Amino acid sequence: MNELLEKIELCIEFGKINNAAVYPPNMRGQDGADELTKQALEEGISPDDVLNKALIPGMDKVGQKFSENKIFVPQMLMSAKAMSSAMKHIQPFFKSGQVKQKGTFIIGTVSGDLHDIGKNLVAMMIEGSGWKVIDLGVDVKSEQYIEALKENPGGAVGLSALLTTTMVNMEQIVIDIKSFSENAKVLIGGAPVNTDFCQRIGADYYSPDPQGAVAYLNSLAV
């Protein structure tokens, strides 16, 4: 069992999606996260163990490497795709309640901004950490975040912006979210924002990278 879980973890860490994937070159022709996760579940390994002993540790390593500039966006995207290929086998167990998620995270790129690579990376990392992720997409307005919070009470919210011209929209969105639910946790991220801006607009947390957002959310789930 442990050997199979270790193989899945390696597939996540190095971005081996499935047997057909040619990346990474040194794992060409081997089964990937897709086949190995399916095999693990068929062999009776619990979905909870697959998630917590293989998938999450693998994504933790990816996030740590990214934070230390040991890997970059392309490698991280491959790991995220490997994670997604494994998660499709785990998702039915979330719905049945057999595997418990840590909470709900609602994320979107703020109104006026159509950039989504950073948002997508954060969403994938947080889903890989065991959270239910609701991705609202790009150009997201206050009412869309609030509607998602109505449907998912207790959810945390992530605001992303890549442009200095759109980061200013974060402030009104934070005000609107806090007016709806003063206890709602709001995280912000993106190239132009920083801790000072986060404090100035009344958001709860700023992270320069996905791993920081994961760590903060996991601290809320304890």
C-alpha positions as CSV (number, residue, x, y, z in Angstrom):
1,M,0.0,0.0,0.0
2,N,2.7,2.5,1.0
3,E,4.6,1.9,-2.2
4,L,1.6,2.7,-4.3
5,L,0.8,5.8,-2.3
6,E,4.5,6.9,-2.7
7,K,4.2,6.4,-6.5
8,I,1.1,8.6,-6.6
9,E,2.9,11.3,-4.6
10,L,5.8,11.2,-7.0
11,C,3.4,11.6,-9.9
12,I,1.9,14.7,-8.3
13,E,5.3,16.1,-7.4
14,F,6.8,15.7,-10.9
15,G,3.6,16.2,-13.0
16,K,3.1,12.7,-14.4
17,I,-0.6,12.8,-15.5
18,N,-1.1,9.4,-17.0
19,N,0.6,6.7,-19.0
20,A,0.2,8.5,-22.3
21,A,1.9,11.7,-20.9
22,V,5.5,12.2,-22.2
23,Y,6.3,14.6,-19.3
24,P,8.4,14.2,-17.3
25,P,10.8,12.4,-19.7
26,N,12.3,10.1,-17.1
27,M,8.8,8.7,-16.3
28,R,7.8,8.2,-20.0
29,G,5.8,4.9,-20.4
30,Q,4.9,4.6,-16.7
31,D,1.4,4.9,-15.2
32,G,0.6,8.3,-13.9
33,A,-1.6,9.8,-11.2
34,D,-4.7,8.9,-13.1
35,E,-4.1,5.1,-13.4
36,L,-2.4,4.7,-10.0
37,T,-5.2,6.5,-8.1
38,K,-7.7,4.3,-9.8
39,Q,-5.6,1.2,-8.9
40,A,-5.2,2.3,-5.3
41,L,-9.0,2.6,-4.8
42,E,-9.6,-0.7,-6.6
43,E,-7.1,-2.4,-4.3
44,G,-9.0,-1.2,-1.2
45,I,-6.9,1.8,-0.2
46,S,-9.3,4.3,1.3
47,P,-9.9,7.5,-0.6
48,D,-9.0,9.4,2.6
49,D,-5.6,7.8,2.6
50,V,-5.0,8.5,-1.1
51,L,-5.9,12.1,-0.5
52,N,-4.0,12.7,2.8
53,K,-1.0,10.3,2.3
54,A,-0.3,10.9,-1.4
55,L,-2.1,13.7,-3.1
56,I,-1.8,16.4,-0.5
57,P,1.9,15.6,0.4
58,G,2.7,15.7,-3.3
59,M,1.1,19.1,-3.8
60,D,2.7,20.4,-0.6
61,K,6.1,19.5,-2.1
62,V,5.2,21.3,-5.3
63,G,4.1,24.4,-3.4
64,Q,7.3,24.4,-1.4
65,K,9.4,24.1,-4.5
66,F,7.5,26.9,-6.2
67,S,7.9,29.2,-3.1
68,E,11.7,28.5,-3.2
69,N,11.9,29.2,-7.0
70,K,13.0,25.6,-7.6
71,I,10.2,25.1,-10.1
72,F,8.2,27.6,-12.2
73,V,4.7,28.0,-13.5
74,P,4.9,25.4,-16.4
75,Q,6.1,22.6,-14.0
76,M,3.5,23.7,-11.4
77,L,0.7,23.5,-14.0
78,M,1.8,19.9,-14.9
79,S,1.6,18.9,-11.3
80,A,-1.8,20.6,-11.0
81,K,-3.0,18.6,-14.1
82,A,-1.7,15.4,-12.5
83,M,-3.6,16.3,-9.3
84,S,-6.8,16.9,-11.3
85,S,-6.5,13.5,-13.0
86,A,-6.3,11.9,-9.6
87,M,-9.0,14.0,-8.0
88,K,-11.6,12.9,-10.5
89,H,-11.5,9.4,-8.9
90,I,-11.8,11.0,-5.4
91,Q,-14.6,13.4,-6.1
92,P,-17.4,10.8,-5.8
93,F,-16.3,10.1,-2.2
94,F,-16.6,13.8,-1.3
95,K,-20.2,13.8,-2.6
96,S,-21.0,10.7,-0.6
97,G,-19.4,12.1,2.5
98,Q,-16.9,9.3,2.8
99,V,-14.1,11.8,2.5
100,K,-14.5,15.1,4.4
101,Q,-13.3,18.3,2.9
102,K,-11.7,20.9,5.1
103,G,-14.0,23.7,4.0
104,T,-15.1,25.8,1.0
105,F,-13.0,28.3,-0.8
106,I,-14.5,30.7,-3.3
107,I,-12.1,32.4,-5.7
108,G,-12.3,34.7,-8.7
109,T,-10.3,37.4,-10.5
110,V,-11.9,40.7,-9.6
111,S,-14.1,42.9,-11.8
112,G,-12.3,44.5,-14.8
113,D,-9.5,41.9,-14.8
114,L,-9.5,39.0,-17.2
115,H,-6.2,37.3,-16.1
116,D,-6.6,33.8,-14.7
117,I,-3.3,31.9,-14.6
118,G,-2.4,32.9,-11.0
119,K,-6.0,32.4,-9.9
120,N,-6.0,28.9,-11.5
121,L,-2.8,27.9,-9.8
122,V,-4.1,29.0,-6.4
123,A,-7.4,27.2,-7.0
124,M,-5.6,24.0,-8.0
125,M,-3.2,24.1,-5.0
126,I,-6.1,24.7,-2.5
127,E,-8.2,21.9,-4.0
128,G,-5.2,19.7,-3.8
129,S,-5.0,20.5,-0.1
130,G,-8.4,19.0,0.5
131,W,-10.7,22.0,0.1
132,K,-13.9,22.3,-2.0
133,V,-13.1,25.1,-4.5
134,I,-15.7,27.2,-6.3
135,D,-14.0,29.1,-9.1
136,L,-16.1,32.1,-10.2
137,G,-13.8,32.8,-13.1
138,V,-12.7,36.3,-14.2
139,D,-14.2,39.8,-14.0
140,V,-16.1,38.8,-10.8
141,K,-18.2,41.5,-9.1
142,S,-19.2,41.8,-5.5
143,E,-22.6,40.3,-5.9
144,Q,-21.2,37.1,-7.4
145,Y,-18.9,36.5,-4.4
146,I,-21.8,37.3,-2.1
147,E,-24.2,34.9,-4.0
148,A,-21.6,32.2,-3.7
149,L,-21.3,32.9,0.1
150,K,-25.1,32.6,0.4
151,E,-24.9,29.2,-1.2
152,N,-21.8,28.2,0.9
153,P,-22.1,29.6,4.4
154,G,-18.8,29.8,6.2
155,G,-16.8,29.8,3.0
156,A,-13.5,31.7,2.6
157,V,-13.0,34.1,-0.3
158,G,-10.0,34.7,-2.6
159,L,-9.6,37.8,-4.7
160,S,-7.1,37.9,-7.5
161,A,-5.8,40.8,-9.6
162,L,-2.9,41.2,-12.0
163,L,-3.2,44.9,-12.9
164,T,-2.7,48.0,-10.8
165,T,-5.9,49.4,-12.5
166,T,-8.0,46.5,-11.3
167,M,-6.5,45.9,-7.8
168,V,-8.3,49.0,-6.6
169,N,-11.6,47.2,-7.2
170,M,-10.6,44.8,-4.4
171,E,-11.4,47.4,-1.8
172,Q,-15.1,47.8,-2.6
173,I,-15.5,44.0,-3.0
174,V,-14.0,43.5,0.5
175,I,-16.3,46.1,1.9
176,D,-19.3,44.5,0.3
177,I,-18.3,41.0,1.4
178,K,-17.7,42.2,5.0
179,S,-21.0,44.0,5.0
180,F,-22.8,40.8,4.0
181,S,-20.7,38.7,6.5
182,E,-18.3,40.4,8.8
183,N,-16.8,37.0,9.8
184,A,-16.0,35.9,6.2
185,K,-12.3,35.5,5.6
186,V,-11.0,37.3,2.5
187,L,-7.6,36.5,1.0
188,I,-6.0,38.6,-1.7
189,G,-3.2,37.9,-4.2
190,G,-1.7,39.0,-7.4
191,A,1.4,40.8,-8.8
192,P,0.5,44.3,-7.7
193,V,-0.8,43.7,-4.2
194,N,1.1,43.4,-0.9
195,T,0.6,43.1,2.8
196,D,0.2,46.9,3.3
197,F,-2.5,47.1,0.6
198,C,-4.3,44.1,2.2
199,Q,-4.4,45.8,5.6
200,R,-5.5,49.1,4.1
201,I,-8.5,47.6,2.3
202,G,-9.6,45.4,5.3
203,A,-8.8,42.0,3.8
204,D,-7.7,39.3,6.2
205,Y,-4.7,37.8,4.5
206,Y,-2.2,38.4,1.6
207,S,0.0,35.7,0.2
208,P,2.6,36.2,-2.6
209,D,2.3,32.6,-3.6
210,P,-0.2,29.7,-3.6
211,Q,1.5,27.9,-0.7
212,G,0.9,30.8,1.7
213,A,-2.8,30.8,0.8
214,V,-2.9,27.0,1.5
215,A,-1.2,27.4,4.8
216,Y,-3.5,30.2,5.9
217,L,-6.6,28.3,4.9
218,N,-5.4,25.1,6.6
219,S,-4.9,27.1,9.8
220,L,-8.6,28.1,9.7
221,A,-9.6,24.5,9.3
222,V,-7.8,23.3,12.5
